[in-house]
Amino acid sequence: MLEEGKLYIGTSRKPDDTLNKPEYLELKFGNRHGLITGATGTGKTVTLQVLAEGFAAAGVPVFCADIKGDLSGIAAMGEAKDFLLKRAEQIGMDDYGFSQFPVIFWDLYGEKGHRVRTTMSEMGPLLLARLMNATDAQEGVLNIAFKIADEGKLPLLDLKDLQALLNYMSENASTLSAQFGLISKASVGSLQRELLILEQQGAEHFFGEPALAITDIMRTGHDGRGVISVLAADKLMMNPRLYATFLLWLLSELFEELPEVGDLDKPKLVFFFDEAHLLFNDAPKVLVERVEQVVRLIRSKGVGVYFVTQNPLDVPETILAQLGNRVQHALRAYTPREQKAVKTAAETFRPNPDFDCATVITTLGTGEALISTLEGKGAPSMVERTLVRPPEARVGPLTDAERQQTLSQSPVRGVYDEDVDRESAYELLQARAQKAEQAAEVQAARDATEDEQAQGSRWTLPGFGTDAPAETGKTTRGRAAGYQRETIAEAAMKTVARTVASSLGRALVRGILGSLKR
C-alpha cells in the first residue's frame, strides 16, 4: 500500500463495491492546502489523524488542535479493535500494524500541555481588533496605540501594558489627536472594557513571555519522523474567538518568519485548522482578504494549511479555491442551506462518470469519503468514493497519567512553563510618571521657597499698598496673569508625550496581518 513520496489515505471502491485502487496524497503537493468536511460523526477526526500520521511518518512536522480531547491518543500505541481490523481487511491492507508518534502537547492555559504565549506586539492591531470585536473607530485607536508604542520604544507584552498605554492616551487625547488623528475617549473606554472582558475569559494566560518560538512546532524526532504538536482546545473552545484568533496569529507568524523555498519534495509543516468556520464567522472583509493572501502565499514557504469544518460553505469561495486536496465525508440535506452545501461540494470535484457526487455525498457511511487530490502536474484527480484507512495510533484520548508522562519527556520541557515579566510599557510609563511627579514636587518646593523669600523682602506702610501685585498685568515673579502651575499628572503625561514625539527609534515593521516582522 505504501509508495515513495505518497501518503496513503484509503482505497476507493467501484460502483459494485469491489475494490478499485489505493488513493494517495502526493507529498510534493502537500503544501497546496486541503479541506476536510462532513457532518458530525462521519469520521473527520479520524481522517485528520490518518493524515497527521502519514505526514509525520514522512518526516513532516504537524500542528493540529484537539477539540474534543480524543486526538491525544496519537501519542499512544494503537490497539487491535474489531472495527479497525475490519476496515483494514475491507481495503486489503495486509501490512496494517500499530505505532505511536512523537507528540508535544500545548495548552494556552498550561493545564494539559506546555504554555503557549505571544506578546501584544506580535499579535498586532488587526488580529487584536478581531479578538476584541472592535469597531472601525476602535481599531483606528488600536493602530495609533501600536504606533505610539513602536515609536516610543514601549514594549507591549501583556494586557497590563496595553491597559497602561490606553490610560495614557485617554488622559492626553487632545495632545495626541493633533499628532496621530482623532482619539475618541469613548473608543478608548470601549477598548478598556473589552480588555477587562478578555482578562476575565483567561486571555492573560495567552499574552506574555516567553513567546512561542515557531521552530518548536517544526521539530523532527531522532528517528526522522515529524513531531506532531497537539493543542489542547477543549477548554479553549469556550472562547471561540480566542481560539480562532490564536490559530490565525500562528499562521501569520509562520508566514512572516519562514523564508521562501518554492516547491519542495514534501512540506516543511502541515497546519490543521479544525472548526475553521470560527475563523470566518462575522469576520470583516479586510480580514478575510488578508487570510486569503496568507493562504495563497504561504504555500511557497513550504507550509500546507488544511481546513476542517462541517460545511464547505463555512469557508469563503476565495479561500476555497486555494485548497487543492479535498476529503468530503457525508453531508445531510434536510434544510435549504444543507442542500446548497451538498451541491457546492459536488461541484468542486472533478466528476467521475461512475456516480453522481451530489447523491453519493448524502449516502456515505462513517469513515467513508469522496476524495480528490492533486496529481501529475498539479491537476485534481477524478473524485473517488473511498474507505479511509484505519489509524496506526490509538483512536481515543490518553489518560491523565499517560499525558503527564509524555509531557515529562517533552523536548521543550521547562522552556515555557514559567512566566517572565520583564520591563515593558507598563513599567516604563509608570517610571516616567513617577520621575515627572518627583520633578514637579521639587519644582513646587523651589517655587514655595522663592515665594517666601520674595514675601520677606517686601515692605509696606500701614494703609499704603497691599500684597496684591501692581496693575501691570504681571505677578511679582514676572509670570503672566492667570498662570496656573501644571498638575503632577499633566507634567508626567507631557513628559511622556515629548519622549514619544521626539523618539528617534523607527517604527517596527508589521506584516500582512499586523504581526511583527522579525
C-alpha positions in Angstrom: 0.0 0.0 0.0 2.9 2.4 0.6 4.6 4.2 -2.2 7.6 6.5 -2.0 6.7 10.2 -1.9 3.0 9.5 -1.3 0.7 9.4 1.7 -1.8 6.5 1.7 -5.3 7.7 2.6 -7.5 4.8 1.8 -8.8 2.6 -1.0 -11.6 3.5 -3.4 -14.4 1.3 -4.5 -16.2 0.7 -7.7 -20.0 1.1 -8.1 -20.4 -2.6 -7.3 -18.5 -2.1 -4.0 -15.4 -4.1 -5.2 -12.0 -2.5 -4.5 -10.8 -0.1 -7.1 -7.3 1.4 -6.2 -5.4 2.9 -3.4 -5.9 6.7 -3.0 -2.8 8.8 -2.2 -1.9 12.4 -1.4 1.4 13.2 -3.1 3.8 14.8 -0.6 5.1 17.2 -3.2 1.6 18.7 -3.3 1.1 18.6 0.4 1.7 22.4 0.6 -1.2 23.0 -1.9 -3.5 23.0 1.1 -6.7 21.0 1.7 -10.2 20.7 3.0 -11.8 18.1 5.2 -15.6 18.5 5.6 -18.5 16.4 6.8 -21.3 16.3 9.3 -20.8 15.4 12.9 -19.9 11.8 13.5 -18.9 11.0 9.9 -15.2 10.4 10.6 -13.5 13.8 10.1 -11.3 13.5 13.3 -10.1 10.0 12.3 -9.3 11.3 8.8 -7.3 14.2 10.3 -5.4 11.6 12.5 -4.7 9.5 9.4 -3.3 12.4 7.5 -1.3 13.7 10.5 0.2 10.2 11.0 1.1 10.0 7.3 2.8 13.3 7.2 4.7 12.6 10.5 5.8 9.2 9.2 7.2 11.0 6.1 9.2 13.4 8.3 6.8 16.4 8.1 6.1 18.2 11.4 2.3 18.7 12.1 0.3 21.2 14.1 -3.3 20.4 15.0 -5.9 21.3 17.6 -7.6 18.7 19.7 -11.2 20.0 20.1 -12.7 17.0 21.9 -9.7 15.5 23.5 -9.7 12.3 21.6 -6.9 13.3 19.2 -4.4 13.0 22.1 -4.3 9.2 21.5 -2.0 9.7 18.6 0.8 9.7 21.2 0.0 6.1 22.3 0.4 2.8 20.6 -2.7 1.7 18.6 -4.9 -1.1 19.9 -6.3 -4.0 17.9 -10.0 -3.2 17.9 -12.6 -5.0 15.8 -13.7 -2.0 13.7 -10.1 -1.2 12.9 -9.2 -4.7 11.8 -12.4 -5.0 9.8 -11.6 -1.8 7.9 -8.0 -3.0 7.2 -9.5 -6.2 5.8 -12.1 -4.3 3.7 -9.4 -2.3 1.9 -6.9 -5.1 1.6 -4.4 -3.6 3.9 -2.4 -6.7 4.7 0.5 -4.9 6.3 -1.6 -3.0 8.8 0.2 -2.5 12.1 0.2 -0.3 15.2 2.5 2.5 16.2 2.8 5.6 18.3 4.1 9.0 17.2 6.3 11.7 18.7 3.9 14.4 20.2 4.3 17.7 22.0 1.2 18.8 23.9 0.4 22.6 24.1 -2.3 24.4 26.0 -2.9 28.2 26.3 -3.9 27.6 30.0 -0.9 25.4 30.8 -3.2 22.6 32.2 -2.8 19.8 29.6 0.3 20.9 27.8 3.1 23.4 27.7 2.0 27.1 27.9 1.6 28.9 24.6 2.1 32.7 24.7 2.6 35.6 22.4 3.0 39.3 23.1 0.7 42.1 22.2 3.2 43.4 19.8 3.5 40.2 17.9 -0.3 39.8 17.8 -0.6 43.2 16.1 -3.6 45.6 16.0 -5.6 43.9 13.2 -5.8 40.5 15.0 -6.3 42.1 18.4 -9.1 44.2 17.0 -10.7 40.9 15.7 -10.2 39.3 19.1 -11.8 42.3 20.9 -14.7 42.6 18.3 -13.6 46.2 17.8 -15.4 48.7 15.6 -13.6 50.6 12.8 -13.1 53.6 15.1 -11.8 51.4 17.9 -9.5 49.6 15.5 -8.1 53.0 14.5 -7.4 53.8 18.1 -5.6 50.5 18.5 -3.4 51.3 15.4 -2.5 54.6 17.0 -1.6 52.8 20.2 0.7 50.5 18.4 2.2 53.4 16.5 2.9 55.2 19.8 4.4 52.1 21.4 6.6 51.4 18.4 8.0 55.0 18.1 8.3 55.4 21.9 10.1 52.1 22.4 7.3 50.9 24.8 7.2 47.1 24.5 3.6 45.8 24.5 3.9 42.4 26.0 0.8 41.6 28.1 -2.6 43.0 29.0 -1.4 45.5 31.6 0.9 47.1 29.1 -1.9 47.9 26.7 -4.1 49.0 29.5 -1.5 51.4 30.7 -1.0 52.8 27.2 -4.7 53.3 26.7 -4.9 55.1 30.0 -2.2 57.5 28.9 -3.9 58.0 25.5 -7.2 58.8 27.2 -5.6 61.4 29.6 -3.8 63.0 26.7 -6.3 62.6 23.9 -6.3 66.2 22.8 -2.5 66.4 22.5 -2.1 63.1 20.8 -5.0 63.6 18.4 -3.2 66.6 16.9 -0.3 64.4 16.0 -1.9 61.0 15.2 -5.5 61.7 14.4 -8.7 61.7 16.4 -8.5 59.7 19.6 -12.0 59.4 21.0 -12.2 58.9 24.7 -15.3 56.8 24.1 -13.4 54.4 21.8 -10.6 54.2 24.3 -13.1 53.4 27.1 -14.7 50.7 25.0 -11.3 49.1 24.3 -10.5 49.2 28.0 -13.8 47.4 28.8 -13.0 44.7 26.1 -9.6 44.2 27.7 -11.3 43.6 31.0 -13.6 41.0 29.4 -10.6 39.3 27.8 -8.9 39.2 31.2 -11.9 37.6 32.8 -12.0 35.0 30.0 -8.4 34.0 30.7 -6.6 35.8 27.8 -4.0 37.0 30.3 -2.6 33.4 30.0 -2.0 33.9 26.3 -0.3 37.3 26.4 3.2 37.4 27.9 6.6 35.9 27.7 8.3 33.6 26.9 6.6 33.7 23.5 6.2 30.6 21.4 9.1 30.0 19.0 7.9 28.8 15.7 10.9 26.4 15.5 9.4 24.4 18.4 6.4 23.3 16.4 8.6 22.4 13.4 10.6 19.6 15.0 11.6 16.2 13.8 12.3 13.3 16.1 15.5 11.2 16.4 14.0 8.6 14.1 13.4 11.2 11.4 9.6 11.4 11.9 7.9 14.7 12.2 6.8 15.7 15.6 3.0 16.3 16.0 2.1 19.4 18.0 -1.3 18.9 19.6 -3.1 21.9 21.0 -5.5 21.1 23.9 -8.5 23.1 22.8 -11.4 21.6 24.8 -11.3 24.5 27.3 -10.2 27.0 24.7 -13.4 26.3 22.7 -15.3 28.0 25.5 -14.0 31.2 23.9 -14.2 30.5 20.2 -12.9 34.0 19.2 -9.7 33.5 21.2 -9.3 30.0 19.6 -9.7 31.4 16.0 -7.5 34.4 16.7 -4.7 32.3 18.2 -4.6 29.9 15.2 -4.7 32.8 12.8 -1.9 34.5 14.7 0.2 31.3 14.5 -0.5 31.1 10.8 0.6 34.7 10.3 3.8 34.1 12.3 4.7 31.2 10.1 4.1 33.4 7.1 6.3 36.2 8.4 9.2 34.1 9.8 9.7 31.4 7.2 11.8 32.0 4.1 10.7 31.4 0.6 11.5 27.9 -0.5 9.3 27.2 -3.5 8.0 23.7 -4.2 9.7 21.0 -2.2 9.6 17.2 -2.2 7.5 17.5 0.9 6.1 20.3 3.1 8.1 21.8 5.9 5.0 21.9 8.1 1.3 20.9 7.8 -1.2 23.0 9.8 -4.7 21.6 10.5 -7.3 24.3 11.3 -10.1 22.5 13.0 -13.5 24.2 13.4 -12.5 26.5 10.6 -15.9 28.2 10.5 -14.9 30.1 13.7 -12.3 31.9 11.8 -14.7 33.4 9.3 -17.8 33.9 11.4 -18.6 37.7 11.4 -15.1 38.4 10.1 -14.7 41.8 8.4 -13.9 41.8 4.7 -10.4 43.1 5.2 -9.5 40.2 7.5 -10.9 37.6 5.0 -8.9 39.2 2.3 -5.7 39.1 4.3 -6.3 35.4 5.3 -6.8 34.6 1.6 -3.5 36.4 0.9 -1.6 34.4 3.6 -3.1 31.1 2.4 -2.2 31.8 -1.2 1.4 32.9 -0.4 2.4 30.6 2.5 2.5 27.7 0.0 5.8 28.9 -1.3 7.2 28.8 2.2 6.6 25.1 2.4 3.5 25.2 4.7 0.3 23.3 3.9 -2.9 24.5 5.6 -5.8 22.1 5.9 -9.2 23.5 7.0 -11.5 21.1 8.9 -15.2 22.0 9.2 -18.7 20.6 8.9 -19.9 22.5 5.9 -17.9 23.6 2.8 -19.9 26.8 2.8 -18.1 27.8 6.0 -15.1 28.7 4.0 -15.2 31.7 1.7 -15.1 30.9 -2.0 -11.9 32.9 -2.5 -10.1 30.7 0.0 -11.9 27.5 -1.0 -10.3 28.0 -4.5 -6.8 27.7 -2.9 -7.5 24.2 -1.4 -6.3 21.6 -3.8 -6.7 18.4 -1.7 -10.3 17.5 -0.8 -11.8 14.9 1.6 -15.6 15.1 1.7 -17.4 13.0 4.3 -21.2 12.6 4.4 -23.4 15.7 4.5 -27.1 15.8 5.4 -29.5 17.7 3.2 -32.5 18.4 5.5 -32.5 22.2 5.1 -32.1 24.5 2.1 -28.7 25.6 3.3 -27.6 21.9 3.7 -28.9 21.2 0.2 -26.9 24.1 -1.1 -23.8 22.8 0.7 -24.2 19.3 -0.9 -24.5 20.9 -4.4 -21.5 23.2 -3.7 -19.3 20.3 -2.5 -20.3 18.1 -5.5 -19.5 20.9 -8.0 -16.0 21.4 -6.6 -14.9 17.9 -7.6 -13.6 16.7 -10.9 -16.6 14.5 -12.0 -16.5 10.7 -12.0 -18.8 9.2 -14.7 -19.4 6.2 -12.5 -21.6 8.0 -9.9 -23.3 11.3 -9.1 -21.4 13.2 -6.4 -24.4 15.0 -5.0 -26.3 11.7 -4.5 -23.3 9.9 -3.0 -22.4 12.6 -0.5 -25.7 12.1 1.3 -25.3 8.3 1.5 -21.6 7.9 2.6 -21.0 5.8 5.6 -18.9 6.5 8.7 -15.2 6.6 7.7 -16.1 6.8 4.0 -15.4 9.9 1.9 -15.2 11.4 -1.6 -11.5 12.1 -2.2 -9.7 14.1 -4.8 -6.1 15.1 -4.5 -3.6 16.8 -6.8 -1.6 14.6 -9.1 0.7 14.8 -12.2 1.4 18.4 -12.9 -0.9 19.6 -10.1 -4.3 18.8 -11.7 -7.0 17.4 -9.4 -7.6 13.7 -9.7 -11.0 12.3 -10.5 -13.1 12.1 -7.4 -13.3 8.6 -5.9 -15.6 7.0 -3.3 -13.1 5.9 -0.7 -12.9 3.9 2.5 -10.4 5.8 4.7 -7.6 3.6 6.2 -7.5 2.9 9.9 -5.0 4.9 12.1 -1.9 3.2 13.5 -2.0 5.1 16.8 -4.7 4.9 19.4 -8.2 6.1 18.5 -9.3 7.9 21.6 -7.9 10.0 24.4 -4.9 9.5 26.6 -5.3 9.0 30.3 -4.0 11.9 32.6 -1.1 9.7 33.6 -0.1 9.0 30.0 -0.3 12.7 29.1 1.9 13.6 32.1 4.4 11.0 31.1 4.5 12.4 27.5 5.0 15.9 28.9 7.8 14.8 31.2 9.7 13.5 28.1 9.0 16.6 26.0 11.9 18.2 24.2 10.6 21.7 25.3 10.1 20.7 29.0 10.8 23.7 31.2 11.1 26.2 28.4 7.6 27.7 28.5 6.4 26.6 31.9 7.4 29.7 33.9 6.2 33.3 33.3 8.7 36.0 32.6 7.7 39.6 33.3 10.4 41.9 32.1 10.3 45.7 31.9 7.7 46.8 29.3 5.3 49.6 28.6 3.5 49.4 32.0 6.7 49.7 34.0 8.2 52.4 31.6 5.1 54.6 31.7 4.9 54.2 35.5 8.6 55.0 35.9 8.3 58.1 33.7 5.2 59.3 35.5 6.9 58.9 38.9 10.0 60.7 37.6 7.9 63.6 36.3 6.0 63.7 39.6 9.2 63.9 41.6 10.4 66.7 39.4 7.2 68.5 39.8 7.4 68.2 43.6 11.0 69.5 43.6 9.9 72.5 41.4 6.9 73.1 43.7 9.2 73.2 46.7 11.6 75.6 44.9 8.7 77.9 44.0 7.5 77.9 47.5 10.9 78.9 48.8 11.2 81.7 46.3 7.7 83.0 47.2 8.7 83.1 50.9 11.9 84.9 50.1 10.1 87.4 47.9 7.4 87.9 50.6 10.1 88.6 53.2 11.9 91.2 51.0 8.8 93.5 50.6 8.0 96.4 52.9 4.8 98.4 53.2 3.4 101.2 55.3 0.0 100.8 57.1 -2.7 101.7 54.7 -0.4 102.1 51.8 -0.3 99.3 49.2 -1.2 95.6 49.6 0.2 92.2 48.9 -1.5 92.2 45.6 0.7 92.9 42.6 0.5 96.2 40.8 -1.9 96.5 37.9 0.7 95.9 35.3 -0.6 92.6 34.2 2.3 90.8 35.8 2.9 89.0 39.1 5.8 89.8 41.4 7.7 87.0 39.8 7.1 88.1 36.3 4.6 85.4 35.3 1.6 86.1 33.1 -1.6 86.9 34.8 -3.9 83.9 35.2 -1.0 81.4 35.0 -1.6 78.1 36.8 1.1 75.6 37.5 0.8 72.2 35.9 -0.6 69.4 37.9 1.6 66.5 38.7 -0.3 64.3 36.3 -0.1 66.9 33.5 3.6 67.2 33.9 4.1 63.4 33.8 2.0 63.0 30.8 3.6 65.8 28.9 7.0 64.3 29.7 5.9 61.1 28.1 4.4 62.8 25.1 7.6 64.7 24.5 9.6 61.4 24.8 7.3 59.7 22.3 7.2 62.6 19.8 10.9 63.1 19.8 11.9 59.4 19.7 14.5 58.6 17.1 13.7 54.9 17.0 11.9 53.9 13.8 8.6 52.2 13.9 8.7 48.4 13.8 7.7 46.8 10.5 4.5 44.9 10.6 3.3 42.3 8.1 0.1 41.4 6.3 -1.8 40.6 9.5 -0.2 43.2 11.7 2.2 40.9 13.4 5.9 41.9 13.8 8.3 41.0 11.0 11.5 39.9 12.8 
